[in-house]
Amino acid sequence: MTTWHAFVEGTDRAYYTPTRVEVEDVPTSSTPAVTVAPMNFAVWRALKVAGHDVPHPLRYTYDFPGPWTPRDNQRATAEFLCTHNRCVCLNGMRTGKTLSTLWATDYLRRERVIRQVLIVAPKSTLELIWERNLLTTFGNAVSWKILTGTRADKQEMAAKPYDYLIVNPESLHLIQGHVDPDLVVVDEATSMKNPSSRRWKALKAIVGDDLPLWLLTATPTQQSPEDAYGLIRLLRPAYISKQHWRGLVMRQVTRFKWIPLPTAQTTVAKWLQPSIRFTLDDCGDVPTVQKEFQEVLMTPEQHRLCQALTDEAVARFTDGPEEITAANAAAVLSKILQVQGGGVYVHDDGERVTKTVDATFMHEAIREYVEQADTPVLVFAPFRAVAKQVAEMLDAPLYWGDTPAAERRQIVDEFQAGRHRAVVAVPDTMSHGVTLDKANYILWVLPPFKSEVYAQANGRVLQANSTKHIVITHLVPSKVANSRYVALESKERLQDTVLNLLQSGDYQ
């Protein structure tokens, strides 16, 4: 047997520095003898440490389970993650980094390099993104648990030997000292930008200086180059003060005002290493236009109001003499969808006013989508009350019928120049003659009623003969909303949607 000794002393946690790996000497008839070894992770790492340039075995030996065929960027990302103990994945939104991460963790688990993975992610993604992808990709081959409930419940679950533990950042301090993972993955890692926060301190206590840590974010400097400071502190063991980092990326212009240096982004890129980045436009094997549908939960108030509106419609059209027409069908659907969007126009003493409905989950989904996007987002809300509420929530410009012509031109110019993270628009007012091809992402808060409005609004970003990759995301709070999205493609009548609603009595 030949023993390969690593030149870098390993630790019990740093999986990428094995202290030694044994391989067999296979005698051959040729001279000199050739030493061969099975191509697994341990042997690969030993060869790399010894200075040999060898390809990563994941690409050749891993079967990438699940119903999807991995794209080139996903293979490269999974390989990169498995190569580094601590790193940051800066891949853009909708490039498939969730699957890349799960495949990478599964490969390391199969190689017996790690056992348990702790995934830290926004609350809205725990079930809809991470749990669903685990189930679809691995089925019953792995075990996982979303940490919910009381402090005691979370601590009890964290101590159990699940393959994957999934938790939101706000609960990290509750399981600190009760969890002992071999790898931590932080999704939307900008939540860790502040080292003074409770969540950052809890994460640091869990990972220490040597536990493998993968940070995932498409926007490490969302508001300012200073945002990267918390991530750098996690990636690099050497301490750097916040004041020192500010001096590297910012310049003071007044007593209280600092602005980014021209070299700030280059400095951030130099310090956020090792890192990998693919944007949608880098992914040549991704469809030019991707349409996706994202489920969103409704609050108890939304459920109560939607049920009341459904019961009222049943009484009018099923039990009563009134027939369904295009006009009253639109009125019924409009009210239900407005409730699901969080803002409803009502008449109070003859005056039209906006009633605010608790739409916490909808607003969280919109906010997180915009924060995750690596290009500006065009947000469409087909109802004025909903559009106004979303614009205020995002602190974004509102493009609607009341927007003066000069202000409209200014909004478009600033959006194209990248000065806005998002613009909220009522699609009827932006369905013709406006170009907003700075965006890679379109977010539909709710479905419009007319297919031509939907197509024309999407056309603000989709340009003829363009190779640009576009993601059109549709938020789906209910079956009614989903049926209207389907109807936009099939051009189903509004009356048919209402008839189906009345027949089932189910707005959900």
C-alpha positions in Angstrom: 0.0 0.0 0.0 1.1 3.5 -0.7 0.1 6.3 1.7 -0.5 9.8 0.4 0.3 12.3 3.1 -1.5 15.7 2.9 0.9 18.7 3.1 -1.8 20.6 5.0 -2.6 19.3 8.4 -6.3 18.4 8.6 -8.8 18.8 11.4 -11.7 16.7 12.4 -14.1 19.2 10.8 -12.4 20.5 7.7 -13.3 17.7 5.3 -11.1 18.9 2.5 -7.8 18.3 4.2 -7.5 14.5 4.9 -4.3 13.7 6.8 -3.7 10.6 4.7 -5.3 8.4 2.1 -4.3 4.9 1.2 -4.3 3.7 -2.5 -3.2 0.4 -4.0 -0.1 -0.2 -6.0 -1.3 -2.2 -9.1 1.6 -4.1 -10.6 1.9 -3.9 -14.4 4.1 -5.5 -17.0 5.4 -2.1 -18.1 8.2 -0.2 -16.5 8.0 1.9 -14.4 5.0 0.7 -12.4 1.8 2.8 -12.5 0.0 3.6 -9.3 -3.8 3.8 -9.7 -6.6 4.5 -7.3 -10.4 4.5 -7.3 -11.6 8.0 -8.2 -13.3 9.1 -5.0 -13.3 12.3 -3.1 -10.6 11.4 -0.6 -8.1 10.2 -3.2 -8.9 13.3 -5.4 -8.2 15.6 -2.5 -5.0 13.9 -1.5 -3.8 14.2 -5.1 -4.7 17.9 -5.2 -2.9 18.6 -2.0 0.1 16.7 -3.3 0.2 19.2 -6.2 -1.4 17.0 -9.0 -3.9 18.6 -11.4 -6.7 16.0 -11.5 -10.4 16.5 -12.4 -13.0 16.4 -9.7 -14.7 12.9 -9.5 -18.2 14.3 -8.9 -18.6 15.2 -12.6 -17.8 11.6 -13.6 -19.0 9.4 -10.8 -22.1 11.1 -9.4 -25.5 10.2 -10.9 -27.4 13.5 -10.1 -30.6 11.9 -8.8 -34.1 13.4 -9.3 -36.3 14.1 -12.4 -34.1 16.9 -13.7 -31.0 16.7 -16.0 -28.3 19.0 -14.5 -27.3 21.9 -16.6 -23.7 22.7 -17.3 -23.7 25.6 -14.7 -25.3 23.3 -12.1 -22.6 20.6 -12.6 -19.9 23.3 -12.3 -21.5 24.8 -9.2 -21.9 21.5 -7.4 -18.2 20.7 -8.3 -17.1 24.1 -7.0 -19.0 23.7 -3.7 -17.5 20.2 -3.1 -14.0 21.6 -3.7 -14.1 24.3 -1.0 -14.5 24.2 2.7 -15.8 27.8 2.9 -17.0 29.6 -0.1 -19.7 31.9 -1.5 -22.0 31.0 -4.4 -23.1 34.2 -6.2 -25.2 32.6 -8.9 -28.1 34.7 -10.1 -31.7 33.9 -9.3 -33.3 31.0 -11.2 -29.9 29.5 -12.2 -30.6 26.4 -10.2 -28.3 26.9 -7.2 -30.7 25.2 -4.8 -30.4 21.9 -6.7 -26.7 22.4 -7.2 -26.3 22.7 -3.5 -28.4 19.7 -2.7 -26.5 17.5 -5.2 -23.2 18.7 -3.8 -24.3 17.8 -0.2 -25.6 14.5 -1.3 -22.3 13.6 -3.1 -20.3 14.4 0.1 -22.7 12.4 2.2 -22.4 9.4 -0.1 -18.6 9.7 0.1 -19.0 9.7 3.9 -17.3 13.0 4.2 -20.2 14.6 6.0 -23.3 13.3 7.8 -25.6 16.1 8.7 -26.3 19.4 6.8 -27.9 22.5 8.5 -29.7 24.7 6.0 -30.4 28.2 7.1 -32.9 29.9 4.8 -35.7 32.6 4.8 -38.9 31.3 6.4 -40.9 31.5 3.2 -38.5 29.1 1.4 -38.2 26.4 4.0 -41.1 24.4 2.8 -41.8 25.7 -0.7 -38.2 25.6 -1.9 -35.9 23.4 0.3 -38.3 20.7 1.5 -40.0 20.3 -1.9 -36.6 20.0 -3.6 -35.4 17.5 -1.1 -38.5 15.4 -1.6 -38.5 15.6 -5.4 -34.8 15.0 -5.7 -34.1 12.3 -3.1 -37.5 11.0 -2.0 -37.2 8.7 1.0 -33.5 8.2 0.5 -32.7 11.0 3.0 -34.3 12.4 6.1 -35.0 16.0 6.9 -36.8 18.2 9.4 -38.0 21.8 9.4 -37.4 23.2 12.8 -40.7 24.7 14.0 -42.7 25.1 17.2 -41.5 26.3 20.6 -37.9 26.8 21.7 -38.0 23.3 23.3 -39.4 21.7 20.2 -36.7 23.2 18.0 -33.9 22.2 20.4 -35.3 18.7 20.6 -35.5 18.3 16.8 -32.1 19.8 16.3 -30.4 17.2 18.5 -31.8 14.3 16.4 -29.7 12.7 13.6 -31.6 13.9 10.6 -29.7 14.1 7.4 -30.9 17.7 6.8 -32.0 20.2 9.3 -33.8 23.3 7.9 -34.2 26.5 10.0 -34.8 30.2 9.5 -32.1 32.7 10.6 -34.3 34.1 13.4 -34.2 30.7 15.2 -30.5 30.1 15.0 -29.8 31.3 18.5 -32.4 28.9 19.8 -30.6 25.8 18.5 -27.1 27.1 19.2 -25.5 24.4 21.4 -28.1 21.8 20.5 -27.0 21.2 16.9 -23.8 19.6 15.6 -23.8 19.6 11.8 -20.9 18.8 9.5 -21.8 21.4 7.0 -23.9 24.6 7.1 -25.6 26.2 4.1 -26.9 29.7 4.3 -29.4 30.7 1.6 -29.9 34.4 1.0 -26.7 35.0 3.0 -27.2 38.8 2.9 -29.2 38.1 6.1 -25.8 37.7 7.7 -24.4 41.1 6.6 -24.3 42.5 10.2 -21.9 40.9 12.6 -23.6 42.6 15.5 -26.9 40.9 14.8 -28.1 38.0 17.0 -28.4 35.7 13.9 -24.8 36.4 12.8 -23.4 35.7 16.3 -25.4 32.4 16.5 -24.2 31.3 13.1 -20.6 32.1 14.0 -20.9 30.2 17.3 -22.1 27.1 15.3 -19.5 27.2 12.5 -16.6 28.4 14.5 -13.4 28.8 12.4 -13.3 25.5 10.7 -16.8 24.0 10.1 -17.6 23.9 6.4 -19.8 26.8 5.4 -21.4 27.6 2.0 -23.0 31.0 1.6 -25.5 31.5 -1.2 -26.5 35.0 -2.4 -27.0 36.7 -5.8 -26.8 40.1 -4.2 -23.9 40.4 -1.7 -23.9 44.2 -1.9 -27.6 44.9 -2.2 -27.6 48.3 -0.6 -23.9 49.2 -0.3 -20.4 47.6 -0.6 -20.4 47.6 3.2 -23.0 44.8 3.2 -20.3 42.3 2.2 -18.5 42.8 5.6 -20.5 40.2 7.5 -19.9 37.6 4.8 -16.2 38.3 4.6 -15.9 37.9 8.4 -17.5 34.4 8.0 -15.3 33.4 5.0 -12.0 34.6 6.3 -10.5 33.6 9.7 -8.3 36.7 9.8 -10.1 39.6 11.6 -10.8 42.8 9.8 -12.6 45.7 11.6 -15.7 47.3 10.2 -13.9 50.7 10.0 -11.1 49.1 8.0 -13.6 47.6 5.6 -15.4 50.8 5.2 -12.2 52.6 4.4 -11.5 50.0 1.6 -14.8 50.4 -0.2 -16.3 53.8 0.8 -15.3 57.5 0.7 -16.5 60.1 3.2 -17.9 63.2 1.5 -19.5 64.9 4.5 -19.5 64.3 8.2 -22.4 61.9 7.9 -22.3 60.8 4.2 -20.2 58.1 2.7 -20.3 57.0 -1.0 -18.8 53.9 -2.7 -15.3 54.2 -4.1 -15.0 53.6 -7.9 -13.0 50.4 -7.0 -15.5 49.2 -4.5 -16.9 46.3 -6.5 -13.4 45.1 -7.5 -12.4 45.1 -3.8 -15.5 43.2 -2.8 -14.9 40.6 -5.5 -11.3 40.2 -4.3 -12.3 39.6 -0.7 -15.4 37.4 -1.3 -13.3 34.4 -2.3 -13.4 31.6 -3.1 -16.6 32.3 -5.1 -18.5 31.2 -8.2 -21.0 33.1 -10.3 -23.3 32.3 -13.1 -26.0 34.7 -14.3 -29.0 33.7 -16.4 -27.3 35.0 -19.5 -24.3 32.8 -18.8 -26.5 29.7 -18.9 -26.6 28.8 -22.6 -28.6 25.7 -21.9 -31.4 27.5 -20.1 -34.6 28.3 -22.1 -34.6 31.9 -23.2 -37.9 32.5 -21.5 -38.8 30.6 -18.3 -42.3 30.7 -16.8 -42.8 29.6 -13.3 -45.5 29.6 -10.7 -44.8 30.2 -7.0 -47.4 29.3 -4.4 -48.1 31.9 -1.7 -50.0 31.3 1.5 -53.0 33.4 2.5 -53.6 34.9 6.0 -56.7 34.0 8.1 -58.2 37.4 7.2 -57.8 36.7 3.5 -59.4 33.3 3.9 -62.4 34.7 5.8 -63.0 37.5 3.3 -62.6 35.2 0.2 -65.0 32.7 1.7 -67.6 35.5 2.4 -67.3 36.7 -1.2 -67.6 33.2 -2.6 -70.7 32.5 -0.5 -72.2 35.8 -1.7 -71.6 34.9 -5.3 -73.2 31.5 -4.9 -76.3 33.2 -3.4 -76.5 35.6 -6.3 -75.9 33.3 -9.3 -76.8 29.8 -8.1 -79.6 30.3 -5.6 -80.8 33.6 -7.1 -82.2 34.7 -10.5 -79.1 36.7 -11.6 -77.2 35.4 -14.7 -73.5 35.5 -15.0 -72.3 38.0 -17.6 -68.8 39.2 -18.5 -69.3 42.4 -16.4 -70.5 40.7 -13.2 -68.0 37.8 -13.6 -65.2 40.4 -13.7 -66.6 42.1 -10.6 -66.7 38.8 -8.6 -63.2 37.8 -9.6 -61.9 41.3 -9.1 -62.9 41.4 -5.5 -61.6 38.0 -4.6 -58.2 38.6 -6.3 -57.9 42.0 -4.7 -58.4 40.4 -1.3 -55.7 37.9 -2.1 -53.4 40.8 -3.2 -54.0 42.8 0.1 -55.9 45.9 -1.1 -59.6 46.3 -2.0 -61.5 49.2 -3.3 -64.8 49.6 -1.4 -67.5 52.3 -1.3 -68.0 54.1 2.0 -70.8 56.7 2.1 -70.6 57.0 -1.6 -66.8 57.5 -1.6 -64.4 55.0 -3.1 -61.7 54.1 -0.5 -59.1 51.4 -0.2 -59.5 48.7 2.4 -56.2 47.1 3.5 -56.2 43.4 4.0 -53.5 41.5 5.9 -51.4 40.0 3.1 -48.2 39.3 5.1 -47.2 36.2 3.1 -47.8 37.8 -0.3 -45.7 40.8 0.7 -42.9 38.6 2.1 -42.8 36.7 -1.2 -42.6 39.9 -3.3 -40.0 41.5 -1.0 -37.7 38.4 -1.1 -38.1 38.0 -4.8 -36.9 41.6 -5.4 -34.1 41.3 -2.9 -32.8 38.0 -4.5 -32.9 39.3 -8.1 -29.5 40.3 -9.6 -31.2 42.7 -12.1 -34.1 45.1 -11.7 -37.5 43.5 -11.4 -40.7 44.6 -13.2 -43.6 43.9 -10.9 -47.1 43.8 -12.4 -50.2 44.2 -10.2 -53.4 44.4 -12.2 -55.4 46.2 -9.5 -54.7 49.8 -8.5 -55.2 49.2 -4.8 -52.8 46.3 -4.8 -50.3 48.1 -7.0 -50.2 51.1 -4.7 -49.8 48.9 -1.6 -46.9 46.9 -3.2 -45.1 50.0 -4.4 -45.3 51.5 -0.9 -44.1 48.2 0.7 -41.1 48.1 -1.7 -40.5 51.8 -1.7 -40.5 51.6 -5.5 -41.8 53.9 -8.2 -45.4 53.3 -9.2 -46.3 53.4 -12.9 -50.1 53.7 -13.3 -52.8 55.9 -14.8 -52.2 58.7 -12.3 -48.5 59.0 -13.2 -47.8 62.1 -15.2 -46.1 61.7 -18.6 -42.9 63.3 -17.6 -42.6 61.2 -14.4 -43.3 58.1 -16.5 -40.3 58.9 -18.8 -38.2 59.5 -15.7 -39.1 56.1 -14.2 -38.3 54.3 -17.4 -35.0 56.1 -17.9 -33.9 55.5 -14.3 -35.0 51.8 -14.5 -33.0 51.3 -17.6 -30.0 53.0 -15.9 -30.2 50.5 -13.0 -31.2 53.1 -10.4 -34.3 51.2 -9.2 -34.4 47.7 -7.8 -38.0 47.4 -8.9 -40.8 49.3 -10.6 -44.4 48.4 -9.8 -46.9 48.9 -12.7 -50.5 48.4 -13.5 -50.1 46.4 -16.7 -52.8 48.2 -18.7 -50.8 51.4 -18.5 -47.5 49.8 -19.6 -48.7 47.3 -22.2 -47.6 49.4 -25.2 -44.7 51.4 -26.4 -42.4 51.1 -23.4 -39.1 49.2 -23.4 -37.6 47.9 -20.1 -35.1 45.3 -21.3 -32.7 46.1 -18.4 -34.7 43.5 -16.4 -34.3 39.7 -16.5 -37.2 39.2 -14.2 -41.0 39.9 -14.4 -43.1 39.2 -11.3 -46.9 39.0 -11.6 -48.5 39.6 -8.2 -51.9 38.5 -9.6 -53.3 37.6 -13.0 -54.8 40.2 -15.3 -58.1 39.5 -17.0 -57.1 40.0 -20.6 -54.6 37.8 -22.5 -53.5 40.7 -24.8 -52.6 42.8 -21.7 -50.6 39.9 -20.3 -48.7 39.4 -23.6 -48.1 43.1 -24.2 -46.9 43.7 -20.6 -44.4 40.8 -20.9 -43.3 42.3 -24.2 -41.9 45.3 -22.3 -38.9 43.0 -21.4 -39.1 40.4 -24.2 -37.5 41.9 -27.3 -37.5 40.3 -30.7 -34.4 38.3 -31.8 -33.0 38.7 -28.3 -30.9 36.0 -26.7 -31.4 37.5 -23.2 -32.8 35.0 -20.6 -36.0 36.1 -19.0 -37.8 34.6 -16.0 -41.6 35.3 -15.7 -42.8 34.4 -12.2 -46.5 34.2 -11.2 -47.5 34.4 -7.6 -50.3 31.9 -6.9 -52.3 32.5 -3.7 -55.3 30.3 -4.7 -56.9 28.0 -7.2 -58.8 31.0 -8.6 -55.6 32.8 -9.3 -54.0 29.7 -10.9 -57.1 29.1 -13.1 -56.8 32.7 -14.4 -53.1 32.3 -15.2 -54.1 29.1 -17.2 -56.9 31.0 -18.8 -54.4 33.6 -20.1 -52.9 30.9 -22.3 -56.1 29.2 -23.3 -58.1 32.4 -23.5 -60.9 31.0 -21.4 -63.8 33.3 -20.7 -64.2 35.0 -17.3 -67.6 33.5 -17.0 -66.1 30.0 -17.2 -63.8 30.8 -14.3 -66.7 32.0 -12.2 -68.8 29.0 -13.1 -66.1 26.7 -12.0 -65.8 28.7 -8.7 -69.6 28.5 -8.1 -69.7 24.8 -8.9 -66.9 23.9 -6.5 -67.6 26.7 -3.9 -63.8 26.6 -3.3 -61.9 29.8 -3.8 -58.6 28.2 -2.5 
